[in-house]
Each structure stands twice: as C-alpha cells, then as structure tokens.
Amino acid sequence: GTTLTADGAGGCNEVNDAFASFWDNYRLSPEKIYVSASVLLKLNKIVIANGGAPLIRYAMDASGNNTISGGVVVTSLLNQVTNTTVQVEVHPDMPAGMMLFYSSKLPAQFYKYTNAGNLLQLKVRKEYYQTEWPLRTRKYEYGVYVDELLQNFFTPAFGLITNIA
C-alpha cells in the first residue's frame, strides 16, 4: 500500500528507478507503461502538482479550431536515463495499483540468446471449440474451450510495480 512519490522535476521516483534498472541491467528502455485508471489519476496528480508545472509541455495544433479543453492528463513520461518518451496508457484489464512496463525493442546482443522473431507469441494447440454434452435433463449443456499458451522469449523486457496505494 505504498504511494507514488514525486521527484520534484515533473516525474515519479518509482518510475525513474524502474527506468534506471532496465538500463543498468539489460540496456533497454520500455516503450509503454500500462496502468489502471486509478494509478493514472495518481500519476497525473504527482506529475502536475510536484513543482514540475514549468516543465510540462502543451502541444497545440494550428488547424484553427478555437476550442478549449479543461484538465490535463499525462500521456507520456520522460525516461531521463535514455532521454526518450515512454507512452502511458490505461489498460482496461489492469488491476488497480499496478503498472506494467513493456519493451518491444531488444538490444542486439539479446537476439542471439532468444533466437526468436517475436518477443511474445501465442502457441495454439487447439483453437476455440464447442462441445455439447449428452442430454441428462431437459436443458442443453455445452462448453466452449481453447488450448493455447503465451510464449515469452525475453522476460526482462517486462517490469511490474505493484501494491500502489
């Protein structure tokens, strides 16, 4: 039940520590962070209210639309280690209090160890099928099944922060 803490420069200490760990141990940087809606609201509050207001960039288009939108949402964070932006997205199935870091680009030295073209792939032994069970009562009973496996060829490409209050 720990809370996220501000770093005083428009970021979050826990996320910065995760970025540093990815780089120090595996020389990679996540491209996306999947969060629950509650974590995104907490991240918004931290980034906007932690003294980083002058560091926030507002991007406006020149299409001529004269509309005003209220509110600010964090759509990406700066990875200070690699000087890249990491997209922050709300995932509908992410449990509350969790952040999932996802890296899809591996450093060249890891390709020889993984020997795979994909970082993740689905191995399907039997696609979705339906079985109708023998009639025992006056109702028809059936089941829908699938037999598949998610293969992960390089586990350190993912990171997870849990127990966020």
Secondary structure in CASP SS format (residue, H / E / C, confidence):
PFRMAT SS
TARGET T0000
AUTHOR 0000-0000-0000
METHOD secondary structure of the structure
MODEL  1
G C 1.00
T E 1.00
T C 1.00
L C 1.00
T C 1.00
A E 1.00
D C 1.00
G C 1.00
A C 1.00
G C 1.00
G C 1.00
C E 1.00
N H 1.00
E H 1.00
V H 1.00
N H 1.00
D H 1.00
A H 1.00
F H 1.00
A H 1.00
S H 1.00
F H 1.00
W H 1.00
D H 1.00
N H 1.00
Y H 1.00
R C 1.00
L C 1.00
S C 1.00
P C 1.00
E C 1.00
K E 1.00
I E 1.00
Y E 1.00
V E 1.00
S C 1.00
A H 1.00
S H 1.00
V H 1.00
L H 1.00
L H 1.00
K H 1.00
L H 1.00
N H 1.00
K H 1.00
I H 1.00
V H 1.00
I H 1.00
A H 1.00
N C 1.00
G C 1.00
G C 1.00
A H 1.00
P H 1.00
L H 1.00
I C 1.00
R C 1.00
Y C 1.00
A C 1.00
M C 1.00
D C 1.00
A C 1.00
S C 1.00
G C 1.00
N C 1.00
N C 1.00
T C 1.00
I C 1.00
S C 1.00
G C 1.00
G C 1.00
V C 1.00
V C 1.00
V C 1.00
T C 1.00
S E 1.00
L E 1.00
L E 1.00
N E 1.00
Q C 1.00
V C 1.00
T C 1.00
N C 1.00
T E 1.00
T E 1.00
V E 1.00
Q E 1.00
V E 1.00
E E 1.00
V E 1.00
H C 1.00
P C 1.00
D C 1.00
M C 1.00
P C 1.00
A C 1.00
G C 1.00
M C 1.00
M E 1.00
L E 1.00
F E 1.00
Y E 1.00
S C 1.00
S C 1.00
K C 1.00
L C 1.00
P C 1.00
A H 1.00
Q H 1.00
F H 1.00
Y H 1.00
K H 1.00
Y H 1.00
T H 1.00
N C 1.00
A C 1.00
G C 1.00
N C 1.00
L C 1.00
L E 1.00
Q E 1.00
L E 1.00
K E 1.00
V E 1.00
R E 1.00
K E 1.00
E E 1.00
Y E 1.00
Y E 1.00
Q E 1.00
T E 1.00
E E 1.00
W C 1.00
P C 1.00
L C 1.00
R C 1.00
T C 1.00
R C 1.00
K C 1.00
Y C 1.00
E C 1.00
Y E 1.00
G E 1.00
V E 1.00
Y E 1.00
V E 1.00
D E 1.00
E E 1.00
L E 1.00
L E 1.00
Q E 1.00
N E 1.00
F C 1.00
F C 1.00
T H 1.00
P H 1.00
A H 1.00
F E 1.00
G E 1.00
L E 1.00
I E 1.00
T C 1.00
N C 1.00
I E 1.00
A C 1.00
END
